[in-house]
Amino acid sequence: MAKIGTGEIIYDMRKKIQDIRLELKRLGDPLPSLPELIDSANLLRLNEYLSKTNHKQTELLSAYEQYSIALEDLLETVFGIQNELKDILKEQSSMITSKSKKSQKIKTKKTKKTKIKK
């Protein structure tokens, strides 16, 4: 019926997304070029920064993908439960309807018998 631990998985994924976002925020903006360094050194520093941010953004995308899959699984479970509940309600309402019809038949038979006796 329900997948055990789906809520935990979603919580863990959400926490992972928050952590990666925090790491990206900590990286900040690229460092400005320093005039005392040659262009190639500045380019190396920028390349290192871009590599780090690219890696973190890739991690973030992967975490979002896993998070959305977990949410889809959860929704699938919820809709399954909803359909099961709907079926149960239909069955119960049909049982109530059939019981009320039987009780009406019994009442009409009793009233007919009392009328005949009078």
C-alpha positions as CSV (number, residue, x, y, z in Angstrom):
1,M,0.0,0.0,0.0
2,A,2.1,2.9,1.2
3,K,5.9,2.9,0.6
4,I,7.6,3.0,4.0
5,G,10.1,5.8,4.4
6,T,8.9,8.0,1.5
7,G,8.5,11.0,3.9
8,E,12.0,10.4,5.2
9,I,13.5,10.3,1.7
10,I,11.8,13.6,0.8
11,Y,13.0,15.2,4.0
12,D,16.6,14.0,3.3
13,M,16.5,15.2,-0.3
14,R,15.2,18.6,0.8
15,K,18.0,18.8,3.4
16,K,20.5,17.9,0.7
17,I,19.2,20.6,-1.6
18,Q,19.4,23.2,1.2
19,D,23.0,22.1,1.9
20,I,24.1,22.4,-1.7
21,R,22.4,25.8,-2.1
22,L,24.3,26.9,1.1
23,E,27.6,25.7,-0.4
24,L,26.9,27.5,-3.6
25,K,26.1,30.7,-1.7
26,R,29.4,30.3,0.3
27,L,31.4,30.2,-3.0
28,G,30.1,33.7,-3.6
29,D,31.0,35.7,-6.7
30,P,34.1,35.1,-8.7
31,L,37.2,36.7,-7.4
32,P,38.2,39.9,-9.1
33,S,41.3,39.8,-11.3
34,L,44.4,41.0,-9.5
35,P,46.5,43.4,-11.5
36,E,49.7,42.1,-9.9
37,L,49.1,38.6,-11.4
38,I,49.5,37.8,-15.1
39,D,46.4,37.1,-17.1
40,S,46.9,33.3,-17.2
41,A,47.0,33.2,-13.3
42,N,43.8,35.2,-13.2
43,L,42.2,32.9,-15.7
44,L,43.3,29.9,-13.7
45,R,41.6,31.3,-10.6
46,L,38.4,32.0,-12.5
47,N,38.5,28.6,-14.1
48,E,38.8,27.0,-10.6
49,Y,35.8,29.0,-9.4
50,L,33.7,28.2,-12.4
51,S,34.6,24.5,-12.0
52,K,33.5,24.5,-8.4
53,T,30.2,26.3,-9.1
54,N,29.5,24.1,-12.1
55,H,30.1,21.0,-9.9
56,K,27.7,22.3,-7.2
57,Q,25.1,23.2,-9.7
58,T,25.3,19.7,-11.2
59,E,24.8,18.3,-7.7
60,L,21.9,20.6,-7.1
61,L,20.2,19.5,-10.4
62,S,20.7,15.9,-9.4
63,A,19.3,16.4,-6.0
64,Y,16.2,18.2,-7.5
65,E,15.7,15.3,-9.8
66,Q,15.8,12.8,-7.0
67,Y,13.5,15.0,-4.9
68,S,10.9,15.3,-7.7
69,I,11.0,11.5,-8.2
70,A,10.4,11.0,-4.5
71,L,7.5,13.5,-4.6
72,E,6.0,11.7,-7.6
73,D,6.2,8.4,-5.7
74,L,4.5,10.0,-2.7
75,L,1.8,11.5,-4.9
76,E,1.2,8.1,-6.6
77,T,0.8,6.5,-3.1
78,V,-1.6,9.3,-2.0
79,F,-3.7,8.9,-5.1
80,G,-3.7,5.1,-4.7
81,I,-5.0,5.5,-1.1
82,Q,-7.5,8.1,-2.3
83,N,-8.9,5.6,-4.9
84,E,-9.0,2.8,-2.3
85,L,-10.9,5.1,0.1
86,K,-13.3,6.0,-2.7
87,D,-14.0,2.4,-3.5
88,I,-14.6,1.6,0.2
89,L,-17.0,4.5,0.5
90,K,-18.9,3.4,-2.6
91,E,-19.2,-0.2,-1.1
92,Q,-20.3,1.1,2.2
93,S,-22.9,3.4,0.7
94,S,-24.3,0.5,-1.4
95,M,-24.5,-1.6,1.8
96,I,-26.4,1.2,3.6
97,T,-28.7,1.6,0.7
98,S,-29.4,-2.2,0.5
99,K,-30.0,-2.3,4.3
100,S,-32.4,0.6,4.2
101,K,-34.4,-1.1,1.4
102,K,-34.6,-4.3,3.3
103,S,-35.8,-2.5,6.5
104,Q,-38.4,-0.7,4.4
105,K,-39.7,-4.0,3.0
106,I,-39.9,-5.4,6.5
107,K,-41.8,-2.4,7.8
108,T,-44.2,-2.5,4.9
109,K,-44.8,-6.3,5.5
110,K,-45.5,-5.6,9.2
111,T,-47.9,-2.8,8.5
112,K,-49.8,-5.0,6.0
113,K,-50.0,-7.7,8.6
114,T,-51.3,-5.4,11.2
115,K,-53.9,-4.0,8.8
116,I,-55.1,-7.5,7.9
117,K,-55.5,-8.5,11.6
118,K,-57.6,-5.4,12.3
